[in-house]
Amino acid sequence: MAWNEPGNGKDPWKKKDGTPNDLDKIVRNWQKRLSGILSGGGGPSAGSSGGYILAVLLLVAWALTGLYRVDEAERGVLQRFGAYTVTTSPGLHWHFPFPIETGDIVNTNVVENFPFRTEILTADEQYVFIQMVVQFRRSDPVKYSFEVVDPEATLHDVTESALREVIGTSTLLALVTEGRDQIAPSTREILQATLDSYGAGITVTSISLEKLDYPQAVQAAVDDTQKARNDR
């Protein structure tokens, strides 16, 4: 008669003496261990308490990421869901952490150097190589952060445009003689007016003309002009 036929009365998972076999013990032991892990080492209340503590710790850590400090030369520009909310003054501040609020720290006092070089065609179709340094500061933190996508790329493009306007309306001889001293101030005037029209939040403090190179073919004419000016 097979073991599972009615009336057999025998359990194949028990030994002949009626005690559970080794496989049954292993299964029961693993069930107990799994239950202990899921309950946090104790009863159901211990597991719930551990979950609450972990949630509170994570919330505190998230809240602490909203702390920030603004130095004396800086201003904080806060955004809520990408929209401007407030400008904060120097000191220790807190804002709702990401993704609710974000902040930019903008230094409004430091003057930075922006090196610029390019090759431009003059009014009489002569190429000149210009190298200059534009000094600027971020005078309006809100406009600097929001009005233009890339303020420094804008500064580069507007500087080149202003310089082309100055160089392109003058002859080479005029530029390398009496017009040389006017290149930087004229460029700065046009540059600042354009930046203001864009609302870039940038103030150009000065422009220094470092280098002005021109073809050697016109060197003799330049020398003659300089000599004539010195003889006056």
Secondary structure, 3 states (H helix, E strand, C coil): CCCCCCCCCCCCCECCCCCECHHHHHHHHHHHHHHHHHCCCCCHHHHHHHHHHHHHHHHHHHHHCCEEEECCCEEEEEEECCEEEEEECCEEEECCCCCCEEEEEEECCCCEEEEEEEEEECCCCCEEEEEEEEEEEECCHHHHHHCCCCHHHHHHHHHHHHHHHHHCCCCHHHHHCCCHHHHHHHHHHHHHHHHHHHCCCEEEEEEEEEEEECCHHHHHHHHHHHHHHHHC
